[in-house]
């Protein structure tokens, strides 16, 4: 009887160990599978579209790049091309690309709010990562792909209120030199050197020579368009009530947001400014647009609004047209 009892206990222990072993294997297997999926998600750069090539900055001229709002990744739409949009690369909160370079701004979880600026090559592979404080707001790459700029909300998260502060940086890929905050640039306002603790810059756009640039500066509750010179490291105001400028490919006009109302729900209209005459006109888009518009060519503007990319003629004629649904941050392949 003793022997039989010992055998029963031993059998029970053996079965218990066996079930524990099976359970451990299942748990480890599930954990390993989850880890593999997470790791694959992190390293999927670039992501290939089923039945098509991996997304890159190469392709036919006129292709529209954007941030896909479903995945947060970079998307591309080629007008007239068959099949769905291509989507790949890292997840971005703001995106822009030109030449062989893309700029991806990523907001990271946690408090205080921090982000990354990712410099990507033509295959959307990471070349450089820069840690940033604040919330991603604007991103721009010069036509050559050599000059990059981004704006972060340091406090607040909307231009529609006065309770915000920005930090705008400029990166020269030719030298690797980074201007962390352009607020120290010598500013000339109304013909005089200007100093004030509330000076704020945002929305840089570069000329084709990679030296001249335009941006918004705000001080004392007013906004101005400034023209800057990288080599001389100086800036001067050109006119008031200009936000988020975007220089045309021929360097002759600026598309911008103009404040036309004190209504916080609809304060802006899209305008175009002739840099030679300093005359402006509204485009046919009558909705309030909070974006730094992109030029698809010398005649057309693209911009994000309510989760889609829209286009409108820059000369004030025509009507707005939805170009890509589920998209923001438009940029054009040239």
C-alpha positions in Angstrom: 0.0 0.0 0.0 2.9 2.3 0.7 4.4 1.6 -2.6 1.1 2.2 -4.5 0.5 5.5 -2.6 4.1 6.7 -3.4 3.5 5.9 -7.1 0.2 7.9 -7.1 1.9 10.9 -5.5 4.8 10.6 -8.0 2.3 10.4 -10.9 0.5 13.5 -9.7 3.7 15.4 -9.4 4.8 14.3 -12.8 1.6 15.3 -14.4 1.7 18.7 -12.5 5.3 19.3 -13.8 4.2 18.4 -17.3 1.3 20.8 -17.3 3.5 23.5 -15.8 6.0 22.9 -18.6 3.4 23.0 -21.3 2.0 26.3 -19.8 5.5 27.8 -19.7 6.2 26.8 -23.3 2.9 28.4 -24.4 3.6 31.6 -22.5 7.1 31.8 -23.7 6.0 31.1 -27.3 3.3 33.8 -27.1 5.7 36.2 -25.6 8.3 35.4 -28.3 5.7 35.8 -31.0 4.6 39.2 -29.6 8.2 40.3 -29.3 8.8 39.2 -32.9 5.8 41.2 -34.2 6.9 44.3 -32.3 10.5 43.9 -33.5 9.3 43.5 -37.0 7.1 46.6 -36.7 10.1 48.6 -35.5 12.5 47.4 -38.2 10.1 47.5 -41.1 11.9 50.3 -42.9 10.8 50.8 -45.6 7.5 48.9 -45.7 6.6 47.3 -49.1 3.1 47.6 -50.6 1.7 44.2 -51.5 2.3 43.6 -55.2 4.5 46.7 -55.5 8.0 48.0 -54.7 9.0 49.6 -51.4 8.1 53.2 -51.0 11.0 55.6 -51.9 11.4 59.3 -52.8 12.1 58.1 -56.4 9.5 57.9 -59.0 7.7 59.9 -61.7 7.6 63.7 -61.3 4.3 64.9 -59.9 3.9 62.1 -57.4 2.4 63.3 -54.1 3.9 62.3 -50.8 2.0 62.6 -47.6 1.5 61.3 -44.1 -1.1 58.5 -44.1 -3.5 59.2 -41.3 -4.4 55.5 -40.8 -0.9 54.2 -40.3 0.9 57.4 -39.5 3.5 56.3 -42.1 4.6 58.0 -45.3 2.4 57.5 -48.3 2.7 58.2 -52.0 0.0 58.8 -54.7 1.0 58.9 -58.3 -1.7 60.4 -60.4 -2.8 58.0 -63.1 -1.0 55.1 -61.7 -3.0 51.9 -61.1 -3.4 50.2 -57.7 -3.6 51.6 -54.2 -1.3 54.1 -52.6 2.1 53.0 -51.5 2.8 53.3 -47.7 6.1 52.8 -45.9 8.8 54.3 -43.8 8.6 55.3 -40.1 5.6 56.8 -38.4 5.5 60.6 -38.5 3.4 63.3 -36.9 4.7 65.8 -39.5 6.5 65.1 -42.8 8.1 66.8 -45.7 10.5 65.7 -48.5 12.4 67.2 -51.4 15.4 66.0 -53.5 17.0 63.0 -51.9 15.9 63.9 -48.3 12.9 63.4 -46.1 12.2 64.9 -42.7 10.0 63.0 -40.2 8.9 64.5 -36.9 7.9 61.9 -34.3 6.2 62.7 -31.0 7.3 60.3 -28.3 5.1 59.2 -25.4 5.7 60.4 -21.9 5.9 63.6 -19.8 7.3 66.1 -20.5 6.5 66.0 -24.2 9.5 65.1 -26.3 10.0 64.3 -30.0 12.5 63.3 -32.6 13.5 64.8 -35.9 14.4 61.9 -38.2 16.5 62.7 -41.3 15.8 60.1 -44.0 17.4 59.2 -47.3 15.7 58.6 -50.6 14.8 55.1 -49.4 13.4 56.4 -46.2 16.2 55.0 -44.2 17.2 56.9 -41.1 20.4 59.0 -41.4 20.3 61.1 -38.3 18.1 61.4 -35.2 17.8 64.5 -33.1 16.0 64.6 -29.8 13.6 67.6 -29.4 11.5 69.1 -26.7 7.8 69.9 -27.5 5.1 68.9 -30.0 5.8 68.6 -33.8 4.2 71.4 -35.8 6.0 72.3 -39.1 8.6 70.5 -41.3 10.3 71.7 -44.4 13.1 70.5 -46.7 14.7 72.8 -49.4 14.4 71.8 -53.0 18.0 70.5 -53.0 17.3 68.3 -49.9 20.3 70.0 -48.1 18.5 72.5 -45.8 16.0 71.3 -43.3 13.8 73.2 -40.8 11.2 72.2 -38.2 9.0 74.0 -35.7 8.0 72.6 -32.4 5.3 73.9 -30.0 7.2 74.5 -26.8 4.0 75.4 -25.0 0.4 75.3 -26.2 -0.6 73.4 -29.4 -2.5 75.9 -31.6 -1.8 79.2 -33.4 -5.4 80.2 -32.8 -4.7 81.2 -29.2 -2.1 83.5 -27.7 -0.9 81.0 -25.2 1.7 79.3 -27.3 5.5 79.4 -27.8 7.5 77.8 -30.6 11.1 76.7 -31.1 12.3 76.6 -34.8 15.5 74.9 -35.9 17.5 74.8 -39.1 19.9 72.0 -40.1 22.4 72.3 -42.9 23.2 68.8 -44.1 26.2 70.0 -46.1 28.1 71.0 -43.0 26.1 69.2 -40.3 25.6 72.6 -38.5 22.4 72.8 -36.5 20.7 76.0 -35.4 18.7 74.7 -32.4 16.6 77.9 -32.0 16.6 80.7 -34.5 15.2 83.3 -32.0 18.8 84.6 -31.7 19.0 85.7 -35.3 19.5 89.5 -35.6 16.1 90.9 -36.6 15.3 94.1 -38.4 11.7 95.3 -37.9 10.5 98.5 -39.7 14.1 99.3 -40.7 15.5 99.1 -37.1 17.3 96.4 -35.2 14.7 94.8 -32.9 15.0 93.1 -29.5 12.1 91.6 -27.5 11.7 88.6 -25.1 8.5 87.5 -26.8 9.9 87.0 -30.4 8.7 83.7 -31.9 9.6 82.2 -35.2 7.9 79.4 -37.2 7.2 78.0 -40.7 10.5 78.3 -42.5 10.6 78.0 -46.3 13.9 77.9 -48.4 14.8 79.6 -51.7 16.5 77.5 -54.4 20.0 78.9 -53.5 19.7 77.3 -50.0 20.8 80.6 -48.5 17.7 82.9 -48.6 14.7 81.8 -46.6 11.4 83.1 -45.4 9.6 82.6 -42.1 6.9 84.0 -39.7 8.0 86.1 -36.8 5.5 87.1 -34.0 6.0 89.8 -31.4 3.7 92.1 -29.4 0.6 90.2 -30.7 1.4 90.7 -34.4 2.9 88.4 -37.1 5.3 89.3 -39.9 6.8 87.8 -43.0 10.6 87.9 -42.6 13.3 87.3 -45.3 16.4 85.7 -43.9 20.0 85.2 -45.1 21.9 82.2 -43.8 25.4 83.3 -44.7 24.9 86.7 -43.0 22.7 85.2 -40.3 20.2 88.1 -40.4 16.4 88.6 -41.0 14.2 91.6 -41.9 10.5 92.0 -41.9 8.7 92.5 -45.3 5.1 92.9 -44.3 2.6 92.1 -41.6 -0.2 89.4 -41.1 1.7 86.5 -42.7 1.9 83.0 -41.2 3.3 79.7 -42.4 4.9 81.0 -45.7 5.6 78.6 -48.6 7.9 79.8 -51.4 6.8 78.9 -55.0 9.3 76.7 -57.1 10.2 79.7 -59.2 11.0 81.8 -56.0 8.6 84.6 -57.0 5.5 84.1 -54.7 4.7 83.2 -51.2 1.6 81.2 -50.2 0.6 81.9 -46.6 -2.1 81.9 -44.0 -3.7 85.4 -43.4 -5.7 86.1 -40.3 -9.1 87.4 -41.4 -11.2 86.9 -38.4 -11.1 86.8 -34.6 -13.2 83.7 -34.6 -10.9 81.0 -33.1 -12.7 78.3 -35.2 -12.1 80.0 -38.5 -9.4 82.7 -38.2 -7.4 82.2 -41.5 -7.7 82.3 -45.3 -5.1 81.1 -47.8 -3.4 83.9 -49.7 -0.6 84.3 -52.3 1.9 87.2 -52.2 3.9 88.4 -55.2 7.4 89.1 -53.8 8.2 91.7 -56.5 5.2 93.9 -56.0 4.1 92.8 -52.5 0.6 92.5 -53.8 -1.6 89.7 -52.4 -4.7 87.9 -53.4 -6.9 85.2 -51.8 -7.2 81.8 -53.4 -10.5 80.1 -54.1 -10.4 78.1 -50.8 -12.8 79.8 -48.5 -12.4 77.5 -45.5 -10.0 78.3 -42.7 -6.8 76.4 -43.4 -4.3 75.8 -40.6 -1.3 74.4 -42.7 1.9 75.4 -44.4 0.7 74.9 -48.0 3.0 73.1 -50.5 3.3 74.0 -54.2 2.8 71.1 -56.5 4.1 73.2 -59.3 4.2 77.0 -60.1 0.4 77.1 -60.5 -1.1 74.9 -57.8 -1.2 74.7 -53.9 -1.7 71.5 -51.8 -2.7 71.6 -48.2 -4.1 69.4 -45.4 -7.7 70.0 -44.2 -9.9 67.7 -42.0 -7.8 64.6 -42.7 -7.4 65.0 -46.5 -5.0 66.7 -48.9 -6.7 69.3 -51.1 -5.4 71.3 -54.1 -6.4 74.7 -55.4 -5.1 77.0 -58.2 -2.7 79.6 -56.8 -4.0 82.5 -59.0 -7.4 82.7 -57.2 -9.4 81.0 -59.9 -11.0 77.5 -59.9 -12.3 75.6 -56.9 -10.7 73.4 -54.2 -10.4 69.7 -55.1 -9.8 66.7 -52.8 -6.6 65.1 -54.0 -6.0 62.3 -51.4 -8.2 61.2 -48.5 -6.7 60.1 -45.2 -3.7 62.2 -45.7 -1.8 65.3 -44.3 1.7 66.9 -44.8 1.7 67.0 -48.6 5.0 67.2 -50.6 5.6 66.7 -54.3 8.2 64.6 -56.1 10.1 66.7 -58.7 
